[in-house]
Amino acid sequence: MTVTQLPYDVVRHILLFLCSQRDLVNAGEASVEMQAVVSDGSLWRDLCSAHFSPQQRAAANYCLQRRGGSSQQIDWFDTYSRLYR
């Protein structure tokens, strides 16, 4: 059995153990199925929750809201990118 044959939720759970954005993006390039998981905003939201404090996430969201966005429109991939640096 290959990773792409695993259920979506199992693959997503495995990817949550990776913290390097580069590793996650590379995993998404492995197949169409993996790309679907990696492009899921909820994966990046959960990664932000796992790796960054509520204060860090709030600061990133505050910056977004000052630029005219709302908490409903958060680009979690972008948030993770900014916080991971």
Secondary structure, DSSP 8 states (H G I E B T S, - for coil): --GGGS-HHHHHHHHTT---HHHHHHHHTS-HHHHHHHT-HHHHHHHHHHHS-HHHHHHHHHHHHHTT--GGG--HHHHHHHHH-
